[in-house]
Amino acid sequence: MGVVVIIVAVLLALAAAGTIYRIAAGPSLLDRVIAADVLLAIFGAALATEMAINQHLDNLALLVVLTVIGFIGSVTVARFVAHKRDDG
């Protein structure tokens, strides 16, 4: 089980590093917003992994809040971009 935890931690860290790079160097605002949403999903995966490893549900409310914030943010940006394309 220890090897699996290390592999998951490394993969989540690499994904987070790539996402942070995309936020910093993204060519457009939409790329940066999508990367921020992906970073929220990575944090959610890290929280879920930690809860599974330690066999508790202490962070479940935080996981739900992160998921809702990510969903609302994505929908808001998608509507904003669709509205701008209709106007332009």
N, C-alpha and C positions, 0 to 999 in steps of 0.2 A: 504494500500500500504506500510505503514511503516513496518508492520510485515513481508511482503514478502522481503523487502530490507534487513532486519536483518537476515532472514533465508538464503538468497542467500549469504550475506557477511560471515556468519558463515560457510556455506558449502564450499565456495571458500577458506576461511582461513584454514579449516581443510584439504582440498585437497592440498593446497600449503605446509602445514606443513608435510604431509605425503610424498609429492614429495621431499621436501628438505631433509627429513630423508633418502629417497632412494638414493639421490645423495651422501649424506655423507657416508652411510653404504652399498652401493650397492656392491654385491659380484664381479661384473665384470664391465669392462669399458662400455660394451654395455648397461647394466642396468642403469648406470649413464647417458649415452647419451640419452636414451629413457626417463628417468625421467626429464632431462633438456628440452626435447621437450614437455613433458606434462606440465612442469612449464610454458613454453611459451604459451601453449594453455590456461592455467588457467589465465595468465595475459591478454590474448586476451578476455577471457570471462568476466573478471573483467572490462576491458575497454568497452566492448559492453554493459554490465549491467549499467555502469556509464552513458554512452551515452543515453541509453533508459530511465533511471530514470530522467536525467536532460533535455531530449528532445533536444539534439544537436548532431552535427556531427563533432565537433572540433577535435576529436581524431581518425577520420576514417583513415587518412593517416598512423598514427602510428600503427593502427590495421592491416592494409594491410602489412606494412613492417614487423611486428612481424610474421604474417602468412607466408610470403614469406621466411623469415629467418628460421623459423621452418621447412618448407617443404624442403628447400635446404639442411639444416643440416641433416635431416632424410634421404634424398636420398643419400647424400654423405657418411654417416656412413653405410647405407645398402650396397652400392656398395663396400665400403672398406671391410666390413665383408665378403661379398660374394667373393671378390677377394682373401682374405686371406684363405678362406676355399678351394678355387680351388687350391691354391698353396700348401697347407699343406696336 
